[in-house]
């Protein structure tokens, strides 16, 4: 969950679709024969073969309390698959406007499905809110986005995925820990090895928990003695609430995200998640609700969030919004998840931009990143995708050039950074 929710690491998004298939019911399958490990994978293990590496992982698992019985039961599934490593290394990402992504992922049918699930599991949701302080709509939104309420949880053997990524050198330590955690899930009787089917990166269940989160936060809410996040709705609800409350530090009784309307003379350099002001201060600056109602004149702090710059939708992000960016640090995903939760809770649809919002095409975003790097900024990977580091660098250069500092890259900023006054290539215009 931490790293690979559609494997989004910045504002980039992996193309993933949520099928409206039937409720997932894993079927035991005979493990596939191991594929030959890639020689490059062993470089961080002193040249050790996969078999030797796996023997060491099993020893670590036993030292962590996993029984020999579980090791034996899981061993047929602990095989290397170069295809998993290739998927991890070859993730394709693309830039997408927030309104496009939210329009698809927070569509009315998903909002209605969330409301229906809250009614269907009313007792479990009420219990979770009482015990953990997390509103039903917040849980339901993640549930819908992650798997369409269990319809699409992935179809790959979890143990094979985890141990393959553990042997690869890119994030070896992390996935060794996840492999051991998966063995602990088996050891305590929650799942059998053949039931552990999920995403290619080893996430499990209807809200896509990595095994470490499964071990630490899964709870038995239906009283059957197992923590079953594949099939039990109550277990999914209680476990997700536990993770949000205790893993992501949710603040009971506080809001998370509300749509707002911003004036065109707002100090744009203040529109950043790192800038928090009382609502009374934002009200004095002319920020209102979309229908013109004033913000409460109180000291509850919030940040003005502009996922598409000053001409796109605007939100007031409160302290609880940090739970969303911790769940997934893509600004598009986290804003969509918060917005969907607000819709499930009864908020109206967000306003569409009054004018088209221009987005620089891929090649120009990449050129802008290269210019930002030359100017001394760390934008992460120069990939033509507007991530958090790129947004921060864009804001800094907007301030330098006296442009509206709303973190949204424009043709004017690109032209300034090119060192000339010539117009940039026409940007694509999307609603």
C-alpha positions in Angstrom: 0.0 0.0 0.0 2.7 2.4 0.9 4.6 2.2 -2.4 2.6 0.7 -5.0 -1.0 1.7 -5.1 -1.0 1.6 -8.8 2.7 2.3 -8.1 2.2 6.0 -8.1 5.2 7.8 -6.7 4.5 11.4 -7.6 1.6 13.0 -9.4 2.3 10.4 -12.0 -0.2 7.7 -12.4 0.1 4.2 -13.6 -2.6 3.2 -16.0 -4.8 0.8 -14.1 -8.4 -0.1 -14.6 -10.8 -1.4 -12.0 -12.9 -4.2 -13.5 -16.5 -4.6 -12.5 -16.0 -8.3 -12.1 -17.5 -10.6 -9.5 -16.4 -10.8 -5.9 -12.9 -12.2 -5.8 -12.6 -15.8 -4.7 -9.0 -17.1 -5.0 -8.7 -20.7 -6.2 -5.8 -22.8 -5.2 -3.4 -23.1 -8.1 -0.3 -25.3 -8.5 2.8 -23.1 -8.2 4.6 -22.4 -11.4 8.0 -23.8 -11.9 10.7 -21.3 -10.9 12.2 -19.2 -13.6 15.9 -18.6 -13.8 16.9 -15.6 -11.8 18.5 -12.7 -13.6 22.2 -12.4 -13.0 21.9 -8.7 -12.3 19.6 -9.3 -9.4 22.3 -11.0 -7.2 24.7 -8.0 -7.2 23.5 -6.7 -3.9 23.6 -10.2 -2.3 27.4 -10.8 -2.8 26.6 -12.9 -5.9 24.5 -15.3 -4.0 22.1 -17.4 -6.1 18.4 -17.1 -5.6 18.2 -20.4 -3.7 21.0 -19.3 -1.3 19.3 -15.9 -0.8 16.0 -17.6 -0.2 17.5 -19.9 2.4 18.8 -16.8 4.3 15.3 -15.2 4.1 13.8 -18.3 5.6 16.3 -18.2 8.4 15.4 -14.6 9.1 11.7 -15.6 9.1 12.3 -18.3 11.7 14.3 -15.9 13.8 11.3 -13.5 13.6 9.1 -16.2 15.0 7.7 -18.0 11.9 7.2 -21.7 12.4 9.0 -24.3 10.4 5.6 -25.7 9.5 4.7 -22.4 7.8 8.0 -22.2 6.0 7.4 -25.7 4.6 3.8 -24.8 3.6 4.9 -21.7 1.8 8.0 -22.9 0.2 6.4 -24.1 -3.1 5.2 -20.6 -3.6 8.5 -18.9 -2.9 9.8 -18.9 -6.4 11.5 -16.3 -8.5 9.8 -14.6 -11.4 11.7 -12.2 -13.6 8.5 -11.0 -15.1 7.6 -9.4 -11.7 10.9 -7.6 -11.6 10.5 -6.4 -15.1 7.1 -5.0 -14.2 8.6 -3.1 -11.3 11.4 -1.7 -13.4 9.2 -0.9 -16.3 6.3 1.0 -14.7 4.8 3.3 -17.3 3.5 6.6 -15.9 1.7 9.5 -17.5 0.6 13.0 -16.6 -3.1 13.5 -16.2 -5.2 16.4 -15.2 -6.9 16.1 -11.8 -10.4 16.8 -13.3 -9.9 13.9 -15.7 -8.7 11.4 -13.1 -11.3 12.5 -10.5 -14.0 12.4 -13.1 -13.3 8.8 -13.8 -12.3 7.5 -10.4 -14.8 9.5 -8.3 -17.7 9.0 -10.8 -21.2 9.0 -9.5 -21.5 5.2 -9.6 -18.6 4.8 -7.3 -20.0 7.4 -4.9 -23.4 5.5 -4.9 -21.6 2.2 -4.4 -19.8 3.6 -1.4 -23.1 4.8 0.1 -24.7 1.4 -0.5 -21.8 -0.4 1.2 -22.1 1.9 4.2 -25.8 0.9 4.5 -25.0 -2.8 3.9 -22.3 -2.9 6.6 -23.8 -0.3 8.9 -22.9 -2.1 12.1 -19.3 -2.5 11.2 -18.9 1.1 10.0 -20.5 2.4 13.2 -18.2 0.3 15.3 -15.2 1.4 13.4 -16.1 5.1 13.7 -16.7 4.7 17.5 -13.4 2.8 18.1 -11.1 4.6 15.6 -12.8 7.9 14.9 -12.7 7.4 11.1 -15.9 8.4 9.3 -17.5 5.7 7.1 -17.2 7.8 3.9 -13.4 8.0 4.4 -13.1 4.2 4.6 -15.6 3.6 1.8 -13.7 5.9 -0.6 -10.4 4.0 -0.2 -12.3 0.8 -0.5 -13.8 1.9 -3.8 -10.6 3.3 -5.3 -8.4 0.4 -4.3 -10.5 -2.5 -5.6 -14.0 -1.4 -6.4 -15.1 -3.0 -3.2 -13.3 -6.3 -3.8 -14.1 -6.6 -7.5 -10.4 -6.3 -8.5 -7.7 -7.2 -6.1 -5.1 -8.5 -8.5 -4.5 -12.0 -9.8 -0.8 -12.8 -9.1 0.6 -15.0 -6.3 1.7 -12.8 -3.5 4.6 -14.8 -2.2 6.2 -15.1 -5.6 5.8 -11.4 -6.2 7.3 -10.5 -2.8 10.3 -12.8 -2.9 11.1 -11.9 -6.5 11.2 -8.2 -5.6 13.2 -9.1 -2.4 15.9 -10.7 -4.5 16.0 -7.8 -6.9 18.3 -5.0 -5.7 16.1 -2.0 -6.1 14.2 -2.3 -2.9 15.5 -5.6 -1.5 15.4 -4.8 2.2 11.8 -3.6 2.0 10.6 -6.7 0.3 12.5 -9.1 2.5 10.6 -7.5 5.4 7.3 -7.8 3.4 8.1 -11.5 2.6 8.6 -12.3 6.3 5.4 -10.4 7.1 3.5 -12.5 4.6 4.8 -15.6 6.2 3.6 -14.3 9.6 0.1 -13.8 8.1 0.1 -17.5 7.2 1.6 -18.5 10.5 -1.1 -16.9 12.6 -3.8 -18.6 10.5 -5.3 -15.6 8.6 -4.6 -16.9 5.1 -3.2 -19.9 3.4 -0.4 -19.5 0.9 -2.6 -20.5 -2.1 -5.2 -17.9 -1.0 -2.6 -15.1 -1.2 -3.4 -13.6 -4.6 -3.0 -9.9 -5.2 -1.2 -7.1 -7.1 2.2 -7.7 -8.8 3.8 -5.7 -5.9 2.5 -8.0 -3.2 -0.5 -5.9 -1.9 -3.3 -7.9 -0.5 -7.0 -7.5 0.1 -9.9 -5.2 -0.7 -8.0 -2.1 0.4 -4.6 -3.4 -0.8 -2.5 -3.7 2.3 1.2 -4.6 2.0 1.9 -7.6 4.3 3.6 -5.4 7.0 0.4 -3.3 7.2 -1.7 -6.5 7.2 0.3 -7.8 10.2 0.2 -4.6 12.1 -3.3 -3.3 11.4 -5.6 -6.1 10.3 -8.3 -6.9 12.8 -10.9 -9.6 13.1 -14.2 -7.7 12.9 -16.6 -10.6 12.1 -15.4 -12.8 15.0 -14.4 -15.9 13.0 -10.9 -15.9 14.4 -9.2 -14.8 11.2 -8.2 -11.5 9.8 -9.5 -12.0 6.2 -9.1 -8.9 4.1 -9.9 -10.8 0.9 -13.5 -11.9 1.7 -14.7 -10.3 4.9 -16.4 -6.9 4.6 -16.3 -6.3 8.3 -12.6 -7.2 8.6 -11.9 -4.8 5.7 -13.7 -2.0 7.4 -12.2 -2.4 10.8 -8.7 -3.0 9.5 -8.8 0.0 7.2 -10.1 2.2 10.0 -7.3 0.9 12.3 -4.6 1.7 9.7 -6.0 5.2 9.0 -6.4 6.0 12.7 -3.2 4.6 14.1 -0.9 4.2 11.1 -1.8 7.5 9.4 -2.7 9.4 12.6 -6.2 10.5 11.7 -7.6 13.2 13.9 -11.0 12.3 15.3 -13.9 14.7 14.5 -11.9 16.9 12.1 -12.6 17.5 8.4 -10.2 16.4 5.6 -11.0 18.2 2.4 -13.6 20.8 1.3 -14.1 22.5 -2.0 -13.6 26.3 -1.9 -13.7 29.3 -4.2 -10.6 31.5 -4.4 -10.4 35.2 -5.5 -8.1 36.1 -8.4 -6.1 38.4 -6.2 -5.2 35.7 -3.6 -1.5 35.7 -2.7 -0.7 32.6 -4.8 2.6 31.9 -3.0 0.5 30.9 0.0 -1.4 28.2 -1.9 0.7 25.2 -0.8 0.2 22.2 1.5 3.1 23.5 3.5 1.3 26.8 4.3 -1.4 26.4 6.9 -3.5 29.4 8.1 -6.7 29.6 10.2 -9.9 29.7 8.3 -10.5 33.2 9.6 -7.4 34.3 7.8 -8.4 32.7 4.5 -11.8 34.3 4.8 -10.2 37.7 5.2 -8.3 37.0 2.0 -11.6 36.4 0.1 -11.7 32.6 0.2 -15.3 31.3 0.4 -17.3 28.1 -0.2 -18.2 27.5 -3.9 -21.7 28.9 -3.5 -20.3 32.1 -1.9 -21.0 31.3 1.7 -18.2 32.6 4.0 -15.8 30.2 5.7 -16.2 29.8 9.4 -14.5 32.6 11.4 -12.5 30.2 13.5 -8.9 29.0 14.1 -9.1 25.6 12.4 -6.0 25.6 10.2 -6.1 24.6 6.6 -4.1 24.9 3.4 -5.3 26.0 0.0 -4.8 23.2 -2.5 -4.8 23.9 -6.2 -4.2 20.7 -8.1 -4.4 22.4 -11.5 -3.3 25.9 -10.6 -5.3 29.0 -10.0 -7.8 28.3 -12.9 -8.7 24.8 -11.8 -10.6 23.4 -8.8 -9.7 24.7 -5.4 -9.8 22.9 -2.0 -9.2 23.6 1.6 -7.0 20.7 2.9 -7.0 20.2 6.6 -4.6 18.3 8.9 -6.4 15.0 8.1 -5.5 15.4 4.5 -2.0 14.3 5.5 -3.5 10.8 5.9 -4.3 10.8 2.2 -0.9 11.9 1.0 0.7 9.3 3.3 -1.6 6.6 2.0 -0.5 7.6 -1.5 1.8 10.5 -2.2 0.4 11.2 -5.7 -1.3 14.6 -5.4 -3.9 13.5 -8.0 -4.7 10.3 -6.2 -4.8 11.7 -2.7 -7.0 14.7 -3.7 -9.3 12.3 -5.6 -9.6 10.0 -2.6 -10.4 13.0 -0.3 -12.9 14.4 -2.8 -14.6 11.0 -3.3 -15.0 10.7 0.5 -16.6 14.1 0.7 -19.0 13.1 -2.1 -19.9 9.8 -0.3 -20.5 11.9 2.8 -23.0 14.1 0.9 -21.0 17.0 -0.7 -22.1 18.3 -4.1 -20.0 17.7 -7.2 -17.1 20.0 -7.6 -17.4 23.0 -10.0 -15.9 22.6 -13.4 -13.3 25.1 -14.5 -15.0 28.2 -16.0 -12.3 28.3 -18.7 -10.1 25.5 -20.2 -7.0 24.7 -18.2 -3.8 24.6 -20.4 -1.4 21.8 -19.7 2.1 21.7 -21.2 2.6 18.7 -23.3 5.0 15.9 -22.2 8.1 17.1 -24.1 7.8 20.6 -22.8 7.2 19.5 -19.2 10.4 17.4 -19.5 12.3 20.4 -21.0 11.0 22.5 -18.1 12.3 19.9 -15.6 15.7 20.0 -17.3 15.8 23.8 -17.0 14.8 23.6 -13.3 17.7 21.1 -12.7 20.1 23.5 -14.4 18.8 26.2 -12.1 19.8 24.1 -9.1 16.5 22.4 -8.2 16.0 18.7 -7.3 12.9 17.6 -9.3 13.5 13.9 -8.8 13.4 12.0 -12.1 13.3 14.1 -15.2 10.4 12.3 -16.8 7.9 14.8 -18.1 5.6 14.2 -15.1 4.7 17.0 -12.7 5.4 15.5 -9.2 5.6 17.2 -5.9 9.3 18.2 -6.3 8.7 19.6 -9.7 5.7 21.6 -8.4 7.8 23.1 -5.6 10.5 24.1 -8.1 7.9 25.6 -10.4 6.6 27.7 -7.5 10.0 28.9 -6.7 10.7 30.0 -10.2 7.3 31.7 -10.5 8.1 33.7 -7.5 11.5 34.6 -9.0 10.0 35.8 -12.2 7.0 37.6 -10.6 4.5 35.2 -12.0 1.4 33.9 -10.1 3.0 31.3 -7.9 0.4 28.6 -8.1 2.8 25.7 -8.8 1.2 25.1 -12.2 3.7 25.1 -15.2 2.8 27.4 -18.0 4.1 28.3 -21.4 5.1 31.7 -20.1 7.3 30.2 -17.4 8.9 27.9 -19.9 9.6 30.8 -22.2 11.1 32.8 -19.3 13.4 29.9 -18.4 14.5 29.4 -21.9 15.9 32.9 -21.6 13.8 34.5 -24.3 10.5 36.0 -24.9 9.4 33.7 -27.7 6.2 31.9 -27.2 6.4 28.3 -26.2 4.9 25.6 -28.4 1.1 25.5 -28.1 0.1 23.7 -25.0 -2.7 21.1 -25.1 -6.0 22.5 -23.8 -8.0 20.2 -21.7 -11.1 20.5 -19.5 
